Amino acid sequence: MDYFRNLLGTQPGDEQPSSHETIERLADRVQTSSLLEDRRDAVRALKSLSKKFRLEVGTLAMDILVKVLETDRGDAEIIGYTLDTLHHIMSNEPSEEDEMATPESVELGEQFTEIFIKQHENVGLLVSLLEEYDFHVRWPTVRLLTVLLTNRPKDLQECLLVIPMAVSKLMDLLSDSREIIRNDALLLLNQLTKGNANIQKIVAFENAFERILDIIVEEGVSDGGIVVEDCLLLLLSLLKNNTSNQNFFKEGSYIQRLTQFFELDNAESHNKQAGWSAQKVTNIHLMLQLVRTLVSPSSPQNQTVACQKVMNHCGLLQQLCAILMASGVPADVLTETINTVSEVIRGNQPNQEYFASVLAPSNPPRPAIVVLLMSMVNEKQPFVLRCAVLYCFQSFLFKNEVGQSQIIQTLLPTSADANTISAGQLLCGGLFSGDSLSNWFAAVAMLHAILGNTSQREQLLRVQLATSLGNPPVSLLQQCCNMLAQGVKLQTRVGLLMLLSSWLADCPVAVTHFLSNSANVPYLISQVSSSEGDELELIVQGLCAFLLGLCMVSNDDQNPSFTKASLKEIIQNRIGLEMFTDKLTSVGKNESYTRAAKKPHLHYKHPSEIVFDFEFTGLFKHLENEVLMAVSGAENMGLKAASRREHESIVENYKELIKEQDQKLNDMSQQVLALQSKHSAATATIEELRSQVQQLKDQNSLLKAQKGQTQGTANGTGVESLQREMQALSLQLKEKEEQVEKLKNELTVSEAKLLSQGGGGEGVKENGPTETALLQASLSRLNSDVEELKKQCTQKDTEITSLRSQLDNAQADLVQAVS
């Protein structure tokens, strides 16, 4: 308190002022004191009080502190104190007395943030402070901007978008050599890019991917610490649901750089304890999510296929499969890896073929598919792992007729091999085990092996199962029906009914086999006629109605006991059209059905949540109306059904086309918005430069008035002066050369006379050589003068060239500044 007494000028005996009075006096001192040291001390005191008295400091001093940022920018120390004080006012971090932030504290920070950013100039002031290299200015500025983004993200994002070069200045922070600033800049950019596609694109075009990946490598990739996690979170924020950035990531060859993320040492893959810290597990999880974002089934198909192709060619798929087959990998990492591999191979034939060739390092080596199916039908394995394996199996068979054929072949008697475990054996074992979840998984796996493939539906009719010793084998179809009749668990029945419905749809041969057992139709009728049961029981009744309706739709009247007409009569008389319709339509209204129809990935937390399969929901939606038409007795049902299918096919094609065009339009719109933002920033920069040029012009005019000439004029005058000197020297040189020529002629005449006289006469002997010597001396002197003049001319010519170059450069700089 002595410090505050000295600062406020109170004596020990005086009554101690309240916190409000203290803060008010300090704020007044900051505002009115003429000495920088006094203002600095007052701001330091406000900083020390701002954590405990946020409301008072924010209310009384915030505007004054903002003014300090404007007026005292030259002093890094007072600016640092001011930024720290504002950070304390707006931060929602708990105080020393509180272990966690209270709702009142959070609300207070948001209110002060709202007040601060209402004046957009305040945000621009903070962005300009990022240009200061001083650590005590730049770091608090980054922290304050992060708090503002946390409290009011949308408002601040809008502010930053209209400030010229704001995002670029924030991106430059990633290049700061001081790690604490760079690391906090990652947190700032994470907040900045949340939920704003335009900012995400601007950040991406500022070479963000290159910089972030470099930081990840510098920090040790998956072995790195929290900085790697922040980098990966930022990459996910930039790529998730942003097709434009995903395409930019692919076109920039950044997918190839992801391969090194999944390089595991031998020690790591064989020792559970080595190399698998909690941070490493988190990093690997985020890296796998990054890959899944690029190949998500919800992304445009052309985009997904292109990324899948690159991942195969650069070896990323091979790296993921290596982790899949490695031992000692934590269960949650293995689960996410299986999900990732699923989406990398989904619907891509080359990738599916590679996956089919992967062998597990066992003795003897087994296909990866077989090893995964062993985990799926093993009830001791974690639930989420089993779901991931089923998703992987479904993705392997998605649009893969060759893969479907290979799986069905392992079920046929001709392909049975007692020495090896096949996929077919595992699926049959799971289908008829005592675990209802294994039954459901195996039934859905078989469903995908025949989905959309009529030939494999017919091949599956050949599968025979051995029963008790001495009894003849029974077909797989009939065994499934027998299980239904035995009253197995509801989850098992749902799985079997989905399998049978997919089997019988558009396959008259399978319908004939199903109807050949006279007990099957009465069972379905009894189920549909029942009016009791819980939610899952109602689903079973609805699926039985669907299966019974398919027996009509796909019936070729080969069985005289159950023709289309007879089945229609049975339904109308024994069940009732209204009840049948209610039971059938209740399936599509169920919450479990709606959830399953959203996406193919099985994202469930508990086994009881599993009811429907994604692909089955599509089949049900496609055939539901057709079944209702058949049962209700519409005229020309066959023609109408065919016409409806054709119409639906056309509609679906148009929907897909519209969806792609809408996606392209959306991407183009987002690109236009991003370009407009850049254009606005560039325009503002140009205006600023033009203003600077105008100022320079004004200064130039002032200098002209004061000195009578500008630098450019001086240069021009200097050139003209040198040119005049050059002309004078040239005249002198010409005169000297004429004198030299004259003397040469005289010397030649003199030498000729001397030779012609042959040395006769004393006068000639005495005067002749003397005259010649004089002429030679004059000639030598003139030659020396000529050489000197030439040197002077050369020197002047060089000076003229240099001055002309300077004048040209000055004119070019002026033109560039104006443009």
N, C-alpha and C positions, 0 to 999 in steps of 0.2 A: 504493500500500500504506500510505502515511502515514495516509490517511483511515481505513482499517480498523484500524490500530494505535491511533489516537486513539479510535475507536469502541469497540474491545475492551479498551482500557486496557493494551496491551503496550508495552514499551520497545524501542528499536532494537536493543539488544544481546541481547534475549531470543530464544529459539528460535522460529522462525516457525511458527504453528499450521497444521495441515492444513486443507483446504477443509471437511472434515466437522466439525472442531472449530469452525472459524469460523462455519459455518452454525448449529451447535448453540448457540453462545453468542449469536448474533444472535436466534435463535428464542426463547431464554430471556429475552433483554432485552425482546423484544416482549411476552412473556407476563407478566413480573414488574415491569417499570419502571412507576413511578407517574406519571412526567412524560410528557406527550403528545409533547413534542419528542424525547425519547429514543426512544420507540416509533416515531415517524415516521422518525427517522434509521436505526433498525434495519431497518425495512421497506424503506426506500430502498436500503439495502445488500443486502438479500435480493433485491430486484428486479434489481440489477446482477449478482448471481451466478446468477440463476435460468435464464438462457439456457444458460450453460456447464455448470452443475451441476443439471440438472433433477431427476435422481433424488434427490439429497441434499436439495434445497430442498423438493421435493414430499413426501418421506418425513418430514422433521423438522419442517416448518413449515406444512403445508397446513391442518391443524386449527386451528392458532394464528391463521393468516391469516383463516380463516372467522370466528373469534371477533372479530377486529378489525373485520370488516364489521358485526358486531352492536353492539359496544361503542363504537366511535369514529366512528359514522356522522355526527356533527356536524362532523367535520373532513374537508373534501373532498380535501385533499392526501394524507393517509394512506390514505384510501379508494381514491384513484386509483392510488397505488403498490401497494396490495394487489391490486387487480384486474389490473394489469399483470403482477404476479408470477404470479398464478394463470394468466393467459393464457400466459405463457412456459412454465409447467410442462406445460400440456395441449396446447399448439399443436404441430402436426406440421410447421411450417415449418422448413426446413433452417437449421442454425446457420451462423455466419460461416465456419467451417472446411469445412463440407460444401456442395457445390453443389446437392444434392437430398436430400430426406428419406430416411433409411434405414429398412428394415423395423423395426429395433429401436426407432428413434425414434417411429415411428407407433404401435407396440404400447405404448410407455411412455405416450404421450399418451392412448391409449384406456383404459389401466388407471387412470390418475389421474382421468380423466373418470368412469369407472364408480364409483370410490370417492366422488367428489364428489357425484354425483347419487343415490347410494343414500340419502342423507339428503335427502328431498324438501324439507325446510325450507331447504336451501342454495339450491335453485332458486327457491323463493319469495322468499328474501332478495334474489337478483339481480333478480327481477321488480320488487320494491318499490324497488330502487335506480333503476329507470328513471324514477321519479317525480321524482328530483332533476334540476333543470335544469342544474346546474353541468356544464360541458363535461368536466372532468377526472373526473367520476363517470359520466355517461351514456354517453360514447363508449367507455371501456374495458368497461363493462357489456355494450354491444351486441357488441363484439368477442369477449368471453368467451362469451356465449351462442351466438354463431355457431360458435365452436370446439367447444363442447359438442354442438351439433346435428350438426356434421360428424363428430364421433367416435362418438356414440351417438344417432343420430337417433330411432329408435323409442322408446327409453327416455325421452328428454327430451320428445318429443311427448306421451307419456302423462302426464308430470309437469305439463306446461303446460296440458293439458286440464282437470285437476282444480283448478288454481289460479284463484280467482275473478278475472275480468277480465284474465287474463294476455294473451290474444291481443289484446284491445282495447288494452292498454298498448303492445304491440309495434306495432300498427297506427298508434297515435298518433305513433310515431317518423317516419312519412312526412310529417308536418306540421311537423317541426322545421325552423326557418329555417336551421340550419347544415347546409350541403350534405354535409359529410363524414359527419355522423351519419345524415342521410337516405339517402345512398348505401350506407352500410354496413347500414342497416336493410333495404334491398332485398336484399342478400346474405343477411341473417338470415332474411327471409321466404321467400326461395327455398329455403333449407335446411329451414325449418319446414314448408312445404307439400308437400314431396316425399313421394308415396306415402301420404298420409293424407287421405282424402276428407272426413272430419269437419272437420279443421282447414281444409281448402280452402273448405268451405262457410261456416264461421265467418268466415274472412278475407273472403270475397266479400260476406257480409252486413254487414261492417263498412265498406262503401262502398269496397272496395279498387279496383274497376274505375274508378270516377270519379277517385280519387287517382292511380292509376298512369297513366291516360291524360292527366291534367293534367301530370304530370311529363314524359311523353314529348313533349307539345307545348312545354312550357317549354324542353326540352333541344334542340329543333330537329327533331323527328320523325325522318325517315330520315337527315337530315344530322347528327344528334346523335352523341355519343360512346358510351363504354362504359356510361354510365348508361342510355341508351335500350335497349341490349342487355340489361342486367339487368332492366329493366322488362318487356321482351317475354318474357324467359325466365320471369318471375314470372307473367305472363298465361297463358303456355302451361301452366305448372304447375297453375294454377287451373282451366283449361278442359279439358285433355286427359283423356279417359275419364271426365269428370264431367258427366253429362247435366243434372243439376240446375243447376250453375253455367252451363252453356251456355244453358239456358233463361232463367236470370236475366240473362245477358249480352244475350240477344236482347230480352227483355221490358223491360230497362232502356234500350233504344234506343242501346246502345253500338256495335252493328254500323255504324250510320250514321256514327259518329265515325272508323271505320277508313278511310273514303274519302280523307281528307286525307293518309293515310299514303302513298298512291300517286300523289300529284300531282308530276309531273316537269316541270322547266323545259325550254324548247326547247333550251337549250344542252346539257342533260344527255342528251336523247334523240337529239342529232345529233353529239355528240362523245364518243368513247370515253374520252378522257382527262379530260373535265370532269365533276366531280360524282360520280365512281364510285370513291371511296376504298375500301380494304379494309373499313373499318368500315361504310361505307354499304351495301356489298354484303351484309355480315353482317346488318345491320338489316333490309334488304329481304327477305332470306331468312326471317328470323324472323317478319316481318309476313305473308309469304305462308303460312308454316306455321300462323300463327294463324288465317287465313281457312280453310285446309284442315281445321283441327281442328273448326271449326263446321259444315262440310259433309261430313265424312268418311263414306264409304259404310258404315263399320262402326257408325255412330251409328243410333239409331232413325229409321225413315223419316220419321215425322211431324215430328221435330225437324229433320232435314236439309232437308226440303221448306220448312219455315217460314223457315229461315235463308236458303235459296236465293232465296226470294221477296223477302225484305227486301233482299238484296244487289243484286237487279235494280232494285227500286224506288228505292233510295237512290243509285244510280249507281256502286256499287262494281264491278259486272261491266263496266260501260263503261270504268272506269279501268283495269281489268286488261287488257281487250282493246286499249286504247290503248298500254299497255306492250308488249303482244304484237306490235303492228304497228310499233312505233317502231324506228328504226335506232340503232345504237350501244349497244344494251343488252348488257351482258356475257352470255356464253353460259350461264353457270350460273344467272344471274338469269332469263334468258329461259326456260330449261328448267323452273325452279320455277314461273314464271308460267304456262307451258302446263299444267303439272300442276294448278295452282290453278284455272285456268279450266275444266279438265276436270271437276273435282269440283263447281264452282259450277253447271255446266249439266247434269250427269249426271242423266238421268231427269226433268228439269224442262222441259216443253214450251215455256213462254214464254221461258225462258233459252236453250233450243236454237234457237228461232226468231230471237232477237236475234243469237246467234252466227252463224247462217247469213247474216244480213244485213250482217255486218262486212266491209268491203272494205279491202284493203291499199293503201297510198298509192303505187301503181305506175302506170306508163303503158303500156297502159291499166290501170285499176283491176281487180284480181282479187279474188275472194272469199278470205277468210282461210283457209278450208278448203283451197283449191287451193294457196295459198302454203305452208301447213304440210305438205301431202302432197309437195310438191316437195322439202322438206327431208328427209322420211321416206325417200324412195327414192333420195336422194343419198348414196352411200357415203362421201363426203368429210366429211359432217357428223358432229359428235360422237355417239357411240353413245347416251349418255343423252338427248340432245336428240331423237334419232329415236324412242326408246322413249316419250318424253313426247308426241310428236306422235301416235303410234299410240294412246296412252291417251286423248288428246283426241278423236281420231276415233271411238274406241269409245264414249266418253261422249256424244258428239254423237248417235250412233245408238241409244243405250240407251233402250228404250221409246219410240222415235221412228219410227213407220211412215212418216210424211211424209218425214223425212230419208232413210230407207232407199230410198224410191221415187225421190227426187231423185238419189241416187247411182247407182242402177241405170239410170235414164233416160240418164245421161251415158255409159253403156256401150253403149246400143242404137244401131243404125245411123241411125235417124231423127233422133237428137239430135246427130249428129256435126257439128262446125263446124271447118273447117280453120284459121280465123283465131284461134281461142281454144284454150287448154289447159284441158281439163276434168279433173275428178277421176277419171273412168273411164279416160281416156287414161293418167294418171299411174299408176293402179293396175295396168293391163295392162302398162305399161312396166316397173314394178317386179316384176311377177309373172314376167316372161320375161327379166329382165336376167341378167347373168353373176354378180351378187353374191347369194350364198345368203341373206344377212340381208335384203336388199331383197325377195327372193322370199318369205321368211317373213312379213315385215311386210305385203306386199301381199295375200298369201293370207289372213292373219288379218283384215285390213281388209275384204276382200270377204266373209269369213265373217260379220262383224257386219252387213254390209249386207243379208243374207238371214236372219239368225238370228230364228227364231220368226215368220217371215213367208212363208207358203206361196206367196202370189201373186208375191212378188219372186223366189222360187226358180224359179218357172216362167218369169218374165220373163227371168231370167238365161240360160235355155236358148236364147234368141233371139240372144244375142251371137255374132257371127261375126268371126273374125280373118283378116286378109289374110296369105297366106303368100308364097312366092316368086312372081315375075311369071309370069303365064300359068297358074298353078295355082288351082283353086277355093278359096274361103275355107273355113276349118275352124271348128267351133264351139268356144267357150271350154271347154266340158266335155271335148271330145275332146283339145284341146291340153294340158289339164292331165294327162289320162291318158297322152298321148304323152310328156310330160316325165318322168312316173314311170317309164315303160318304158325311157327312155334312160339310167337310172342316174345321175341328177343327185345333188348332194351330199345328205347325210342331213338336214341342216336344211331344205333345200328340200322334200324328200320329206315330212317331218313336216308342214310348212305345207300342202302340197297335199292330203295325206290328211285333215287336219282340215277343210279347205275342202270336199272332196268328201263327207266324212261328214256335215257340217252341211247340205250341199246335198241329199243323198239322204234324210236322215231325214224321215219323215212326208211324203214327196213321191213318190208312185208314178210320176208323169210323168217325173221326173228319173231314177228307177231304170230305167225303160224305155229312156230315151235312153242311159244308161250301159251297159246290157246289150246294146244294139243293136250295139256294137262287140265282136265275138267274141273279141278279144285281151285284153279287160280282166279277165275272170274267170280265165283261165289265169295271168295275171300275179299276181293276188292269191293264187291257190292256191300258186304257186311260192314266194311270199314267206312265207306262213304255214307252208309245209312245211319251210322252211329251218331248220336246227338250228345254224347258225354265226353268229357276229357278236358285236360288242361291245354295250355297254349301249344306245347309241342305235340300233343295228341291231335289237335286240330290241324297242325301242319301235316302230320302223317295222313290224316283223312283227305286233305286237299291234294296231296301227292298221289294218293290212290285214285282219286277222281281223274287226275291228269293222266295217269297210266291207263286207266280204263278208257278214257277218251282217245288216247293214242292207238289203242287196239281197234278203234273204229276208223280213225283217219288213215292209218297205214295198213288196213285190212284188204287183202286181195280175194276174200271169199273162198279161200281154199279149204277152210274148215266149215263144213255144213252146219255144225252145231252153233257156231258163233260167227255168223256173217255180219256185215254192217247193219243190215236191217234188223236182225234179231237183237244185236247189242243195243241198238237205238231204242228198240221196244222195251228191253229189260231196264234200261236206265230211266226211261220215262215212266214206266209202270211201277217198278219196284223201289226206285230212289226218289223220283220226282225231279222234274226239270229245275224247279226253283232251288231245291236243296243241293242238287249237283252243281248248279251255277254258283251258289253261295260258297260251297266248299272249295271249288276250284279258284274262285277269285280271292278267297281269303289268303291264299298263299302269297300272292303279290303284294298284299297289304301288310304283311307281317314285317315287324321291325328288323328281324334277323335277315329277311330277304333283301330289304332295302340296304342294309349295311354291307351284305356280301356283294351286292351288285355294283358297289362304288369302285372297287379296284381289285385286281387279281391277287395282290399280296395278302396272305393270311395274317392279319395283325390282331391277334387275340391274346388275352392274358390268362384265360381259364378255359379248360376243356368244355365246360358247359355252354360257353358262348358259341361254339362251333355248331352250325346247323346247315347252311347252304354253301354250295360252291359257286364261285364267280361265273364260270362258263355255263353252269346249269341254269343260272338265273337268265342268261341270254337266250338259251334254248327255250325255257319256259315262256319268256316274253314273246318269242317268235311264234310259238305254236298255240298259245292260250286261246286266242280268238278263233283259230282254225278248229280247235276242239269244240268250242262253244257253238260254232256254226254247224259242225257235224251233228252234234247232239240235238240242237234245236230244230233240225229237219229243214234246213234251207234248200231251196230248189237248186238243182245243178251245182251241188256242193263241190264236186270235184273241179269243175271249170272255175267256179268262183274262188276256190282255194288256190288253184294254180294262178288265176288272175291276181289274187291278193298277194301271193308270194312275189310274183313278178313286179307288182306295183310297189311292194315293200322294198324289194331289191333296188328298184329305181330310186325310190325315196331315200334309201340308205346311201346310195351312191351320191345323190345330190347333197345329202346331209354332210357326207364326208368331204365333198368338194367345197361346200359352203364353209365347213369348219376350217379347212386348210386355207381358203381365201380369207376368212375372218382372222385367222392367226397371222397370215402374212400382212393383212391390213393393220392389225394391232401392232405387229412388229414395226411396220413402216411408220405408224403414228407415233410410236414411242421414239423411233429414230429421229423423226421430224421434231418432236419436242426437245430431244437432247440437242439436236443441231440448232434449234431456235435459241435454246439456253446458251449454247456456245456463241451463237451469232450475237446475242445480246451482250454477252461478256466482251466479245471482240469489238463490238460497236462502242461500248463504253470505253474500252482501252484506246480505240482510235480517237474518240472525242477528247480523251485526256491528252493524247499525244498532240492532237491538233491545237489544243489549248496551250500546251507547252511550246509548240512551234510559234504560235501567235505571240506568246510572251517573249520568245527569243527575237522575233521580228521587231517587237516594240523596243526591246533592249537595243537591238541593232540600230533602229532609227535614232534612239537617244544617243548612242555612241557617235553616230554620224553627226548629230547636231553639236556634240561636245568636242569631238576631235577632228571633225571635218572629213573623216574618211573611215570606212570599215576595214576590217582585215582583208576582205576580198578586194576592195579598191586599192589598198596598199600593195597587195600582191600584183594587181593589174598595173599600177603605176611603176612598181619595181621592174616589171617586165618591159614596159615601154622605155624606161630610163636605160636599162641594159641594152635594149635594141639600138637606142641612139648612140651609146658608147661603142657598140659593135660596128655601126656604120662609120663612125669617126676612125676607128682602128682600121677598118677595111680601106678607107681612103688613104690613111698613112701608109698602109702596107702596099697599096698600089703605087704610091709615089716612090717609096723605097725600091720597089721592084723595077720601076722605070729608070731610077738612078743607077741601079745595079747593071741593067742592060746597057745603059749609056757608057758606064765605066768599062764594061766588058768590051764594047766596041772600040773604045779609045785604047784600051790595053792591047787589043789585037792589032790595031793600026800601028801602035808604037813598036810592038815586037816585030811586025813585018818590016818596018823601016830599018830597024836595027839589023835585021838579018840581011836586007838588000844592000846595005852599005858595007856589010862584011867587015866591020871594025875599022874602016878608013876614016881619018881625021880625028884630031884630039878632042875637038869639041863634041864630036859624037861619042867618043869613048868616055868622056867625063860626064856629059849630060844625059846620054841615052839610058844607061842603066839606072840612073837616079830617077828619071821620069817614070820608068817602068815600075820601079820599086814603090814609088809614091802611088801610082795607079793600083798596084796590087794591095797595098795597105788600105786604100780607100775601099776597094772591093771587099776585102775581108771584113772591114768594119760595117759596111752596108749589109753584108750577108748575116752578120751577127744581129744587126737591128731587125732584119726581116724575120729571123728565127724567133726573136723575142716578141715581135708583133703577132706572129702566128700562135705562139703559146698563149698570149693574152686573148686572142680571138677564140681559141679553143676553150679557155676558162670561162669567158663570158657566155659562150654558147651553152656550156654545161649549166651555168647558173640560170639562164633563160629556160632551159628544159625543166629544171627542178621547180622553178617558180610556176611554170605553166601546169606541172603535175599537181602541185599544191592547190592551185586555183581550181583545177578540174575536180579534185577530190572534195573541196569545200562546196562547190556547186552541186555535186552528186549527193552529198550528205543532206544538203538543204532540200533537194527535190524529194529524197526518200522520206525525210521527216514530214514534209507537207503531205505526201501521199499516204 
